[in-house]
Amino acid sequence: MKLDKNDVFDLLKSNKNKIFSVIFIKRTTGEVRHMTCRLNVAKHLKGGMLLFDPLSKGLISVYDVKNKGYRMINLETLMSIKMQGRSYDLA
């Protein structure tokens, strides 16, 4: 199924605590990266707040389940999302 950026926001909002995987192009190196992640994880936060709104810059803040750390995914380089057994490609 093909999605655009607005559809990605709606999909992630409706499945806030679900584990999902993404494929995207890493901004710094240009390599394709696969990540298993989750939204709204606060267990490992060490205090403080972000100094900017990630969504206003086209970023999504996620928790990387495998590497146990917080990451930002750029919506411009997002290629696909797999959630609840369904795959979604970005247009």
C-alpha positions in Angstrom: 0.0 0.0 0.0 1.4 3.5 -0.9 1.4 6.3 1.6 2.3 10.0 1.6 3.8 11.9 4.5 0.4 12.9 6.0 -0.7 9.3 5.9 2.4 8.3 7.9 1.5 10.7 10.7 -2.0 9.3 10.9 -0.8 5.7 10.8 1.7 6.3 13.6 -0.8 8.3 15.7 -3.3 5.5 15.6 -0.7 2.9 16.6 1.2 4.8 19.2 2.5 2.0 21.4 3.1 -0.6 18.7 6.5 -1.9 17.6 7.1 -1.3 13.9 10.0 -1.5 11.5 11.2 1.2 9.0 13.5 1.4 6.1 15.0 4.8 5.4 18.1 6.5 4.0 20.5 7.7 6.8 21.0 11.5 6.4 24.6 11.5 7.5 26.0 8.6 5.4 23.4 8.0 2.7 23.2 4.3 3.5 19.9 2.4 3.6 19.0 1.5 7.2 16.5 -0.9 8.7 15.3 -0.2 12.2 12.8 -1.8 14.6 11.3 0.9 16.7 8.6 2.2 18.9 6.9 5.5 19.7 6.3 7.1 23.1 9.0 5.3 25.1 10.0 7.3 28.2 11.6 4.7 30.3 15.2 5.6 29.3 14.9 9.4 29.3 17.4 11.2 31.5 15.6 14.5 31.8 15.4 17.6 29.7 13.3 18.5 26.8 14.0 18.7 23.1 14.9 22.3 22.1 12.8 22.0 18.9 9.7 20.4 17.6 10.7 17.4 15.5 7.5 17.3 13.4 8.1 20.9 12.3 11.4 19.8 10.8 9.9 16.6 9.2 11.4 14.3 11.8 9.8 11.5 13.9 11.4 10.7 17.3 11.4 6.9 17.9 13.1 4.5 20.3 15.4 2.0 18.5 14.5 -1.4 20.1 17.6 -3.3 19.0 20.2 -0.6 19.9 18.3 0.7 22.9 18.5 4.4 22.1 16.4 7.3 20.8 16.7 8.2 17.1 15.2 10.7 14.7 13.8 9.5 11.3 13.6 12.0 8.5 10.3 11.7 6.7 11.9 12.9 3.4 14.1 9.8 3.3 11.6 7.2 4.7 11.1 4.4 2.2 8.7 2.0 4.0 7.0 1.1 7.2 5.9 -2.4 8.4 3.4 -2.4 11.2 1.0 -5.2 12.4 2.0 -7.5 9.5 1.2 -4.9 6.8 3.8 -3.1 4.7 3.4 0.4 3.5 5.7 2.0 0.9 6.0 5.8 0.6 5.1 7.6 -2.6 
